[in-house]
């Protein structure tokens, strides 16, 4: 969900007002287009610690009564280490503002809706990450220039 429209888009505005959440991660992936190919990168904090992405959530019920909870991460213009890879990135909520982000009574969140990339770094990873079948530590290992990984040549 784009930060530019989350507060007014009919499908998201109620969740933005009343159902904000934090999505705790130790990194996220972005893909950089290189001609017809896309090179995956992992983006992490320099210190390796987890951090929180700004999210919204919704609960719905299927026609057969199953309750489904879903969430969406809010994105904005890329900054810092991410800007060289992609034009968008998830919004990161500073630890000092977790309670404020989660407070449904808080209406003035403008300062939290500005992307930041402080203390983030990135590096290219294997295209193994492109398949959810590969739940493997190799998905976050840096690729070596020209190295062949899982039968495909790295772009670096």
C-alpha positions in Angstrom: 0.0 0.0 0.0 1.4 3.4 -1.0 1.9 6.0 1.7 0.6 8.6 -0.8 -2.9 7.1 -0.8 -3.3 4.9 2.3 -5.2 7.5 4.3 -7.8 8.2 1.6 -8.1 5.0 -0.5 -11.5 3.4 0.2 -10.0 0.0 0.6 -7.4 1.0 3.2 -8.5 4.2 4.9 -10.4 2.6 7.8 -7.5 0.2 8.5 -5.1 3.2 8.4 -7.3 5.0 11.0 -8.0 2.1 13.3 -5.9 -1.0 12.6 -2.3 -0.1 12.3 0.3 -2.8 13.0 4.1 -3.3 13.1 5.6 -6.0 10.9 8.8 -7.0 12.6 11.7 -8.1 10.3 15.4 -8.5 10.2 15.5 -7.5 6.6 13.5 -7.2 3.4 14.2 -7.9 -0.3 14.1 -5.6 -3.2 14.9 -6.4 -6.9 16.9 -4.3 -9.2 16.1 -4.5 -12.9 19.1 -5.1 -15.1 17.9 -5.3 -18.7 15.5 -8.3 -18.8 16.9 -9.8 -15.5 16.2 -8.8 -11.9 18.9 -9.0 -9.3 17.6 -9.6 -5.7 19.1 -7.6 -2.8 18.6 -8.0 0.9 18.2 -4.7 2.9 19.1 -5.0 6.6 20.2 -2.8 9.5 24.0 -2.4 9.6 23.9 -3.8 13.2 21.8 -6.8 12.2 19.0 -6.0 14.7 15.3 -6.4 13.9 13.2 -3.4 13.0 9.5 -2.6 12.4 7.7 -1.8 9.2 4.6 0.3 9.1 1.6 -1.9 8.4 -2.2 -2.0 8.4 -4.4 -5.0 9.0 -7.9 -6.2 8.1 -10.2 -9.0 9.2 -12.6 -10.6 6.9 -14.9 -13.6 6.9 -15.3 -15.9 3.9 -18.7 -17.1 2.7 -18.2 -20.4 4.6 -17.4 -18.5 7.8 -13.6 -18.7 7.9 -12.1 -15.6 9.5 -9.0 -14.3 7.7 -6.6 -11.7 9.0 -4.4 -10.0 6.4 -1.9 -7.1 6.5 -0.2 -4.8 4.1 3.1 -3.0 4.5 3.0 0.7 3.7 5.6 1.8 1.1 7.1 5.2 0.1 9.8 6.6 -2.0 13.2 4.8 -1.6 15.9 6.5 0.4 19.5 5.8 1.2 20.8 2.3 0.5 17.5 1.3 -1.1 17.4 4.2 -3.6 20.1 2.7 -5.8 18.1 -0.6 -6.0 14.5 0.3 -6.3 12.2 3.3 -6.4 10.0 2.2 -3.4 10.7 0.8 0.0 8.7 -0.1 3.2 8.2 2.6 5.8 10.3 2.0 8.9 8.8 2.9 12.2 11.4 4.1 14.8 11.3 2.1 18.0 10.6 5.3 20.0 7.3 5.6 18.0 5.9 2.1 18.1 3.2 2.9 20.7 2.2 6.0 18.8 1.9 4.1 15.5 -0.3 1.5 17.2 -2.5 4.1 19.0 -5.8 4.2 17.1 -6.5 7.6 18.8 -3.3 9.1 17.3 -4.3 11.2 14.3 -1.2 13.2 13.5 1.2 10.7 12.0 2.6 12.9 9.2 6.2 12.6 10.6 6.0 8.8 10.6 4.9 8.7 7.0 8.2 9.8 5.6 10.5 7.0 4.4 13.9 6.7 6.2 16.8 4.5 5.5 19.1 5.4 8.3 21.5 2.6 9.3 20.4 0.4 6.4 22.8 -1.5 4.1 22.2 -3.8 1.2 23.9 -6.5 -0.8 23.1 -8.7 -3.7 21.8 -12.2 -3.0 21.1 -15.4 -5.0 18.1 -15.7 -7.2 17.2 -18.7 -4.9 15.2 -16.1 -3.0 12.8 -15.9 -6.0 11.1 -19.1 -5.0 9.2 -19.7 -1.7 10.3 -23.3 -2.0 13.8 -22.2 -1.1 13.5 -21.7 2.7 17.2 -21.8 3.1 20.0 -19.7 4.7 21.7 -19.5 1.2 18.9 -17.0 0.3 20.6 -14.3 2.4 24.2 -15.0 1.6 26.0 -12.4 -0.5 26.6 -13.5 -4.1 30.2 -13.3 -5.4 30.9 -11.5 -8.7 30.3 -13.9 -11.6 29.6 -16.9 -9.2 27.2 -19.5 -10.4 24.4 -20.2 -7.9 21.9 -23.0 -8.3 22.7 -23.2 -12.0 22.2 -19.5 -12.8 25.0 -17.0 -13.3 25.0 -14.0 -10.9 24.7 -10.6 -12.4 27.7 -9.4 -10.4 
